[in-house]
Amino acid sequence: ASALNPQDPLVWVEMGIVHARMGQDVEAEEALLRGIRMDPGSGRAHFELGRILVGRGDEPGVESQLRRLRAISSELADSLALLWKQRSDRSP
């Protein structure tokens, strides 16, 4: 088994995803932001951070992640936009 390398941005992205699944959004956001700082082109990190922001109802944050994602992956940007739309449609 190999040890986790804290210099590998994917490690931070995966940690963020695990924290998010456990409902630990603060820890998830911190890990994802660290991964993004190490690899600003990580579409998965921006998407997962966007999902947390959607859940929080953070429109400026979601819009920021959408802008970044559009430059990286139109597919991930479209997926995040759909999540945001679904949440917005449910809001009063």
C-alpha positions in Angstrom: 0.0 0.0 0.0 1.3 3.4 -0.8 1.1 6.3 1.6 -1.0 9.3 0.8 1.1 12.2 -0.6 0.0 15.5 0.9 1.6 17.2 -2.2 -0.8 15.4 -4.5 -3.9 17.7 -5.2 -6.0 14.6 -5.9 -5.5 13.5 -2.3 -7.1 16.7 -1.1 -9.9 16.5 -3.7 -10.8 13.0 -2.6 -10.6 14.0 1.1 -13.0 16.8 0.3 -15.4 14.4 -1.4 -15.3 12.1 1.6 -15.9 14.9 4.1 -18.8 16.1 2.0 -20.4 12.7 1.9 -20.1 12.6 5.7 -21.9 16.0 6.0 -18.7 17.8 7.1 -19.0 20.7 4.7 -16.5 23.0 6.4 -13.8 20.3 6.3 -14.8 19.4 2.7 -14.5 23.0 1.6 -11.1 23.4 3.2 -9.8 20.2 1.5 -11.2 21.1 -1.9 -9.8 24.6 -1.7 -6.4 23.2 -0.9 -6.7 20.9 -3.9 -7.7 23.8 -6.1 -4.8 25.9 -4.9 -2.4 23.0 -5.9 -4.2 22.3 -9.2 -6.4 25.2 -10.3 -7.5 23.3 -13.4 -9.1 20.4 -11.4 -12.6 20.3 -12.8 -13.6 17.7 -10.2 -12.5 19.9 -7.3 -14.4 22.9 -8.7 -17.5 20.8 -9.3 -17.4 19.3 -5.8 -16.9 22.7 -4.2 -19.8 23.9 -6.3 -22.0 21.1 -5.0 -21.3 22.2 -1.4 -22.1 25.8 -2.4 -25.4 24.7 -4.1 -26.4 23.0 -0.8 -25.6 26.2 1.1 -27.6 28.3 -1.3 -24.5 30.5 -2.0 -25.4 32.0 -5.4 -22.2 34.1 -5.8 -20.1 31.1 -4.9 -21.9 28.8 -7.3 -21.6 31.4 -10.1 -17.9 31.7 -9.4 -17.4 27.9 -9.7 -19.5 27.8 -12.9 -17.3 30.4 -14.5 -14.2 28.4 -13.6 -15.8 25.2 -14.7 -16.8 26.5 -18.1 -13.1 27.1 -18.9 -12.2 23.6 -17.8 -15.1 21.3 -18.6 -18.4 22.2 -20.2 -19.9 18.9 -19.1 -19.1 19.5 -15.4 -20.3 23.1 -15.8 -23.6 21.9 -17.2 -24.0 19.4 -14.4 -23.4 22.0 -11.7 -25.8 24.5 -13.5 -28.5 21.8 -13.5 -28.0 21.1 -9.7 -28.2 24.9 -9.1 -31.4 25.1 -11.2 -33.0 22.2 -9.4 -32.2 23.8 -6.1 -33.5 27.2 -7.2 -36.7 25.6 -8.5 -37.4 24.1 -5.1 -36.7 27.3 -3.2 -39.7 29.5 -2.2 
